[in-house]
Amino acid sequence: MTNSINTRRHDLDWLRVIAFGLLIFYHVGMYYVTWGWHVKSPYESDFLEPAMMLLNPWRLSLLFVISGIAVRFAADKASAGSFAWSRLKRLTVPFFFGAFVIVAPQTYFELLRVGAIEPGYWDFYTGYVDLDQRWQVFTPTYNHLWYVLYVLIYTLLVIPLLPLMRGLKAGVRLQQLMQTPLVLVVPALLFVLYRFTTDVTWPETHDIRGDWGAHIRYFSYFVVGLLVAKSDAFWTGIAHQWKLSLGLAVVGGATLSLVWANWDMLDVDGVFMQLARAARIFYIWWVICALFGAAQRYLNHPSQTLSYLTEAVFPYYILHQTVIIVIGVAVAPYLLGAVPEFLLVTFGTIGACMLLHEYVIRRVGLLRPLFGLKPKAASPVGRPAMVKAQTI
């Protein structure tokens, strides 16, 4: 196995790109499923819900673990002060720009949908930024950018603890256990505990003011990333056990799909329902371990495509939900049909993000920091400027 301490983990870069890519498809799906969202397609139905139910449990947990890993690698290359300052600059600028500029159209179309405002974007925007709180939506808001805010907070919280984490060394017995199937069970037990305690007390809202259940859970996944980032014992264990984890994830996902399909027939507080809720937590960890192992086996190599996407993924993330909503609202009156509309919204979103990133954001120096990109380095005459790939 490649030593995880001294080499860049290209497999984790790939997983991060894939996870954010899935997020785009998930939010396109939110435009169509029957669950609540900012705006809805005229072809709203439950057709996509089984697939989204399988994706929903682990997509964000995976991102927080990867973010913890990325913070550990980046923090070990800089002093605590410089690292904290670099993260503040990189995340707060796009967060506030996103909240005041990128997210605003989402709220506009959401309020139009429920009849809370009259058409006219400028009149809406002056109310959006004046802090008067005249609508049912808190404004200015951050919608899908809550992840950026949470990662920033968690990063600042752990910086004082990093010297202690660097000094932690697993004993021989613990290293041995991490290379057995127990690596697929023991870390999940903490989150099973959360499922029946803090998750019940504080349901997830993505509102930073009281989202304690989500904070406890996602911060714990973030800390798991910090702890396993440079543990060769953990990554060796994942290399040995990932196929088992994949099998467990497939069986767990199939079983949970049957449960979800018959949810209304089950006693909400019955033993079987509680077992299903616990199984969902293990399913999350099994998927994460399977993805870690498969990526470690097949994706741990550099490429120009990966370098490009590693930079592009943050601007795509900032843009995509607004683009989905704008395109969806624009095409909805034409009643194109469910499939043509879905394809147009999906590929229109991907295409718009690609074009805006490639031909506007990455080429305009003033825009780069607004989307979380480092300024272009000055280059010698005749040579193109190079920008080092970076991660959240």
Beta strands, then each sheet from edge to edge (+ up, - down):
end
